[in-house]
Structure formats: C-alpha cells, structure tokens
Amino acid sequence: MLDSSGSPQVLHDPVLRWYDANARVLPWREPDAGAWAVMVSEFMLQQTPVNRVLPAYRSWLERWPKPVDLAAEAPGEAVRAWDRLGYPRRALRLHAAAQAIVERHGGEVPDDHAALLALPGVGTYTAAAIASFAFGQRHAVVDTNVRRVLARALTGVAQPSISPTAADQRLAVSALPADERTAARWAVASMELGALVCTARTPRCADCPIQSQCAWILAGSPPYDGPARRGQTYEGTDRQARGRLLAVLRSASAPVAKADLDACWPDAVQRERALDGLVADGLVEPLARARYRLPA
C-alpha cells in the first residue's frame, strides 16, 4: 500500500517516470509555449476534450499570439473564433482576461498566483494550473482526472465525489512534493495518468505505474457505490438551440435579421428562451429593427 507513515510521497517517483515515458506531445507543453499559450489551453480544455481543442488552439494562437492582440479585438471576434468548442462564455472571459492583462500587467500573463486569480474568468483551478504549468510553481492543480487518481490511490474509492470538495483540495495538497519543480511536474503527471490510464469507466490498471501502491486495487477494486452519474445530453436541449443561433451569427459578416435566426430552430418558445439567454450572457447584442450581432 503506501509507505509506513501512510504518506502519498511513495507515488511520486513511479508516476513521474511514467509521465516522462508516456506523456502526450501537446503544443502547450512545449518548453517555448509561454504563459499565454498555457492560459489559452486551460480555458479551452474546460469541459472539452484535447482532440477538439487542438485545431481551435492553433488557430487562436496564430491569430492572437499575445494577450494584447486579443484585447485589441471586439469580444464578438473571440466568440466567432471559438466556433464549436462549446460553452462560448469562455471566449468572452478569455477576452476580458486579455484586456485585464494588458491594463494591469503590461500585456504579460502574471506569474503571481493571487494576480492570476484576480483575472476575469480565472478560478481556483485555472490559476493553479497556469502558475504550475507555465511558471513551475508549487500548487495543487485539481481537475477531475487528478481527483480520480487520488481518490483511488489514496482513499481506495472507485470514483471521487461528483462535484469538487474541500476534502479533494486538502488531499491534493497533501500529495504535493515539497520541491517546487517536482511539484509542478507531479501536477501535470498525475493529471495525465488520470486522462490516459486511470480513466473513469475502463481504467487500465495493468498499465498503471502505481498499481502495487493503489489503495483501491489493494482493496479489490470495489465498485462505485455513490449516486448515479448522469451523462450529459445535447440533442434537443437549449444548449443545442443556443449553438444553432450562434452558428448563424458567427457565419455572418453583418447584423442578422430576426427572421434568419427564427429559421434555424423550429421550437419558437425554446428558440426565444435560448436567444434571451445569449443576450443576457453578453454573447449576442440586439440592435434596432429586430437585428442581432455578436458583441462589438
């Protein structure tokens, strides 16, 4: 199991060695990627898989290689470039963060954790991720993959709680290596282990570098006994209606007539609810004569 003191430190070396041999080659992990590239990737990767993020990430960085480049554009251009990544409010938040970086930090992503946390759209996870991945600092970077690895390896349960908890954060902090550089490598390595091996539905335990120390495996891999985890639906939802409306607006170079928006979704009640929500979220601007556009 763990070492005689019950310390998670015994996990560090095997996970780090595994990462060195098995990590995916991703552009935001390149040594010359820079903090802005890391920040863009973290915004895009929220609730979106890597394979969908990669083309959008490359296009984004080609167009806006620095925060000042994005800040100079209208927020609607960020929404347009977000295309089909989903959850487009992330585009507005990233645009607002770029403006704040220009106004407060001379156009450079700050390396101070508190300053990162003060940026628009940057929460606890994102601030820790940027500080760790871009600047090599010691922070607990706690996403779903990390929560699952630590839940299994250290507490012996099949799945973490559905939503992040303070206990998850404490567990992640307790598992951090003391050395700052090693802690930054551990943050990305444990996340990668959860993404590639210690997966939610079909974990590849035979390929896991810590199988002999994993509390869950040593307990006989007991099944998950918590509340049912509901899969996300999309077809026919307000999210899909919002996506259709935004697709029409993204493809237009001029304001769009309400009649053109009406034609893209058959359910009038749902369509109006979705459009009202887009306006309330700042993703769409209503204009005179029943016309709409992305925010200017």
C-alpha positions as CSV (number, residue, x, y, z in Angstrom):
1,M,0.0,0.0,0.0
2,L,1.5,3.4,1.0
3,D,4.7,3.6,3.0
4,S,4.8,3.0,6.7
5,S,3.7,6.6,7.5
6,G,0.8,6.5,5.2
7,S,2.4,9.2,3.1
8,P,1.5,9.7,-0.6
9,Q,5.1,10.6,-1.4
10,V,5.8,6.9,-2.4
11,L,3.7,7.6,-5.5
12,H,5.8,10.5,-6.9
13,D,8.7,8.7,-8.5
14,P,6.8,6.0,-10.4
15,V,4.2,8.5,-11.7
16,L,6.9,10.9,-12.8
17,R,8.9,8.2,-14.5
18,W,5.7,7.0,-16.2
19,Y,5.0,10.6,-17.4
20,D,8.4,11.0,-18.8
21,A,7.9,7.9,-20.9
22,N,4.3,8.3,-21.9
23,A,3.2,11.9,-21.9
24,R,1.3,13.1,-25.0
25,V,3.1,15.7,-27.1
26,L,0.9,18.7,-26.8
27,P,1.8,22.3,-28.1
28,W,1.0,24.0,-24.8
29,R,3.6,21.7,-23.1
30,E,6.4,22.7,-25.3
31,P,9.3,24.5,-23.5
32,D,8.8,27.6,-25.6
33,A,5.0,27.7,-25.4
34,G,4.8,30.6,-22.9
35,A,2.3,31.5,-20.3
36,W,-0.3,32.9,-22.7
37,A,-0.4,29.7,-24.7
38,V,-0.9,27.7,-21.4
39,M,-3.6,30.1,-20.4
40,V,-5.5,29.7,-23.7
41,S,-5.2,26.0,-23.5
42,E,-6.6,25.9,-20.0
43,F,-9.6,28.0,-21.0
44,M,-10.3,25.8,-24.0
45,L,-9.8,22.5,-22.2
46,Q,-12.5,23.2,-19.6
47,Q,-15.2,20.6,-20.4
48,T,-13.7,20.0,-23.9
49,P,-11.5,17.1,-25.0
50,V,-8.0,17.6,-26.3
51,N,-8.7,16.4,-29.9
52,R,-11.4,19.1,-30.3
53,V,-9.2,21.8,-28.7
54,L,-6.1,21.3,-30.8
55,P,-7.3,22.9,-34.1
56,A,-9.0,25.8,-32.3
57,Y,-6.0,26.3,-30.1
58,R,-3.6,26.5,-33.1
59,S,-5.9,28.9,-35.0
60,W,-6.3,31.1,-31.9
61,L,-2.6,31.4,-31.2
62,E,-1.8,32.1,-34.9
63,R,-4.3,35.0,-34.8
64,W,-3.7,36.2,-31.3
65,P,-0.2,35.2,-30.2
66,K,-0.2,37.6,-27.3
67,P,-2.9,39.0,-24.9
68,V,-2.6,42.4,-26.5
69,D,-3.6,41.0,-29.9
70,L,-6.8,39.6,-28.5
71,A,-7.5,42.6,-26.3
72,A,-7.5,44.9,-29.3
73,E,-10.3,43.0,-31.0
74,A,-14.0,43.2,-30.3
75,P,-15.2,40.5,-27.9
76,G,-17.5,39.2,-30.7
77,E,-14.4,38.1,-32.6
78,A,-13.4,35.9,-29.7
79,V,-16.9,34.3,-29.8
80,R,-16.6,33.9,-33.5
81,A,-13.2,32.2,-33.3
82,W,-14.4,29.9,-30.5
83,D,-16.5,28.2,-33.2
84,R,-17.9,24.9,-32.0
85,L,-15.8,24.3,-28.8
86,G,-19.0,24.8,-26.7
87,Y,-19.6,26.8,-23.6
88,P,-18.8,30.1,-25.5
89,R,-18.9,32.3,-22.4
90,R,-15.3,31.0,-22.0
91,A,-14.4,33.1,-25.1
92,L,-15.8,36.2,-23.5
93,R,-14.0,35.5,-20.3
94,L,-10.7,34.9,-22.1
95,H,-11.1,38.2,-24.0
96,A,-11.8,40.0,-20.7
97,A,-8.8,38.4,-19.1
98,A,-6.6,39.5,-22.0
99,Q,-7.8,43.1,-21.6
100,A,-7.1,42.9,-17.8
101,I,-3.6,41.5,-18.5
102,V,-2.9,44.5,-20.8
103,E,-4.3,47.0,-18.4
104,R,-2.9,45.6,-15.2
105,H,0.3,43.7,-16.2
106,G,1.8,45.4,-19.2
107,G,0.5,42.7,-21.6
108,E,2.3,39.8,-19.8
109,V,0.5,37.0,-18.1
110,P,1.4,37.5,-14.4
111,D,3.3,34.8,-12.5
112,D,1.8,35.7,-9.2
113,H,-0.9,33.3,-8.1
114,A,-3.1,36.0,-6.5
115,A,-2.8,38.2,-9.6
116,L,-3.9,35.3,-11.8
117,L,-6.8,34.6,-9.5
118,A,-7.9,38.2,-9.9
119,L,-8.2,38.0,-13.7
120,P,-11.7,37.6,-15.2
121,G,-12.7,34.0,-15.7
122,V,-9.8,32.6,-13.7
123,G,-10.9,30.4,-10.8
124,T,-9.0,28.3,-8.3
125,Y,-8.2,25.5,-10.8
126,T,-7.1,27.7,-13.7
127,A,-4.9,30.0,-11.5
128,A,-3.2,27.0,-10.1
129,A,-2.8,25.4,-13.5
130,I,-1.2,28.5,-15.1
131,A,1.1,29.1,-12.1
132,S,2.2,25.4,-12.2
133,F,2.4,24.6,-15.9
134,A,3.6,28.0,-17.1
135,F,5.8,29.1,-14.2
136,G,6.8,25.9,-12.5
137,Q,5.3,26.8,-9.1
138,R,4.1,24.5,-6.4
139,H,0.3,24.4,-6.4
140,A,-2.4,21.7,-6.1
141,V,-3.9,21.5,-9.6
142,V,-7.1,19.6,-9.0
143,D,-9.2,18.6,-12.0
144,T,-11.5,15.6,-12.4
145,N,-8.6,13.4,-13.5
146,V,-6.5,14.3,-10.5
147,R,-9.4,13.8,-8.2
148,R,-10.0,10.3,-9.5
149,V,-6.3,9.3,-9.3
150,L,-6.0,10.5,-5.7
151,A,-9.4,9.0,-4.7
152,R,-8.4,5.6,-5.9
153,A,-4.7,5.6,-5.0
154,L,-5.0,7.2,-1.5
155,T,-8.6,6.6,-0.3
156,G,-9.5,3.4,-2.0
157,V,-12.7,4.5,-3.6
158,A,-13.7,3.9,-7.2
159,Q,-14.7,7.5,-8.0
160,P,-14.4,10.9,-6.3
161,S,-17.5,12.9,-5.4
162,I,-19.5,14.2,-8.3
163,S,-18.5,17.8,-7.5
164,P,-15.1,19.0,-6.2
165,T,-15.0,19.4,-2.4
166,A,-12.7,21.0,0.1
167,A,-11.6,17.5,1.1
168,D,-10.4,16.9,-2.5
169,Q,-8.3,20.0,-2.3
170,R,-6.8,19.0,1.0
171,L,-6.0,15.6,-0.3
172,A,-4.3,17.1,-3.4
173,V,-2.3,19.5,-1.2
174,S,-1.1,16.6,1.0
175,A,0.1,14.7,-2.1
176,L,2.3,17.6,-3.4
177,P,6.0,17.0,-3.5
178,A,7.9,19.5,-1.3
179,D,10.2,20.6,-4.0
180,E,8.7,23.3,-6.3
181,R,10.0,22.0,-9.6
182,T,9.0,18.4,-8.7
183,A,5.5,19.6,-7.6
184,A,4.9,21.3,-11.0
185,R,5.9,18.0,-12.8
186,W,3.7,16.0,-10.4
187,A,0.7,18.2,-11.2
188,V,0.8,17.5,-14.9
189,A,1.9,13.9,-14.5
190,S,-0.9,12.9,-12.2
191,M,-3.4,14.7,-14.5
192,E,-2.0,12.8,-17.5
193,L,-2.2,9.5,-15.6
194,G,-5.9,10.1,-14.9
195,A,-6.5,11.1,-18.6
196,L,-4.8,8.1,-20.1
197,V,-4.7,5.2,-17.6
198,C,-6.8,5.8,-14.5
199,T,-9.9,6.6,-16.6
200,A,-13.4,6.8,-15.2
201,R,-15.1,3.8,-16.9
202,T,-12.3,1.4,-18.0
203,P,-9.1,2.1,-16.0
204,R,-6.1,0.3,-17.4
205,C,-4.8,-0.9,-14.1
206,A,-2.4,-3.3,-15.6
207,D,-0.5,-0.4,-17.2
208,C,-0.6,1.8,-14.1
209,P,2.8,2.7,-12.5
210,I,1.3,2.7,-9.0
211,Q,-0.9,-0.4,-9.2
212,S,1.1,-2.0,-6.3
213,Q,0.5,1.0,-4.1
214,C,-3.0,1.9,-5.1
215,A,-5.4,1.6,-2.2
216,W,-8.4,0.9,-4.5
217,I,-6.6,-2.1,-6.2
218,L,-5.4,-3.4,-2.9
219,A,-9.0,-3.3,-1.6
220,G,-10.1,-5.5,-4.5
221,S,-11.3,-2.6,-6.8
222,P,-14.7,-2.2,-5.1
223,P,-17.3,-0.8,-7.4
224,Y,-18.6,2.8,-7.2
225,D,-21.5,3.0,-4.7
226,G,-22.4,6.6,-4.8
227,P,-25.2,8.4,-6.6
228,A,-25.7,7.7,-10.3
229,R,-23.7,9.9,-12.6
230,R,-25.9,11.2,-15.3
231,G,-24.5,11.6,-18.8
232,Q,-24.8,15.0,-20.5
233,T,-27.4,15.2,-23.2
234,Y,-27.3,17.7,-26.1
235,E,-29.8,16.8,-28.8
236,G,-32.9,19.0,-28.4
237,T,-31.6,21.0,-25.5
238,D,-31.4,24.7,-25.0
239,R,-27.6,24.3,-25.4
240,Q,-28.1,23.0,-28.9
241,A,-30.6,25.8,-29.7
242,R,-28.1,28.4,-28.5
243,G,-25.4,26.7,-30.6
244,R,-27.5,26.9,-33.7
245,L,-28.3,30.6,-33.1
246,L,-24.6,31.4,-32.5
247,A,-23.6,29.5,-35.6
248,V,-25.8,31.8,-37.8
249,L,-24.3,34.9,-36.2
250,R,-20.7,33.6,-36.4
251,S,-21.1,33.0,-40.1
252,A,-22.5,36.5,-40.8
253,S,-20.4,39.5,-41.6
254,A,-23.2,41.9,-40.9
255,P,-26.1,42.0,-38.3
256,V,-28.6,39.2,-38.8
257,A,-32.3,39.7,-39.1
258,K,-34.5,38.0,-36.5
259,A,-36.3,36.1,-39.3
260,D,-33.0,34.4,-40.2
261,L,-32.5,33.3,-36.6
262,D,-36.1,32.1,-36.4
263,A,-35.4,29.8,-39.4
264,C,-32.6,27.9,-37.6
265,W,-34.6,26.3,-34.8
266,P,-38.2,25.1,-35.1
267,D,-39.4,25.4,-31.5
268,A,-40.4,29.0,-31.1
269,V,-40.6,29.0,-27.3
270,Q,-37.3,27.3,-26.9
271,R,-35.7,29.4,-29.5
272,E,-36.7,32.7,-27.8
273,R,-35.6,31.4,-24.4
274,A,-32.2,30.5,-26.0
275,L,-31.9,33.9,-27.7
276,D,-32.8,35.7,-24.5
277,G,-30.1,33.7,-22.6
278,L,-27.5,34.6,-25.2
279,V,-28.3,38.2,-24.9
280,A,-28.3,38.0,-21.1
281,D,-24.8,36.3,-21.2
282,G,-23.4,39.0,-23.4
283,L,-22.8,36.7,-26.3
284,V,-25.3,38.4,-28.6
285,E,-26.3,42.1,-29.0
286,P,-29.8,43.1,-30.0
287,L,-30.0,46.0,-32.4
288,A,-32.7,48.2,-33.8
289,R,-35.2,46.8,-36.4
290,A,-35.0,43.2,-35.0
291,R,-31.4,42.6,-35.9
292,Y,-28.7,40.9,-33.9
293,R,-24.9,40.6,-33.9
294,L,-22.0,39.2,-31.9
295,P,-20.8,41.7,-29.2
296,A,-18.8,44.7,-30.6
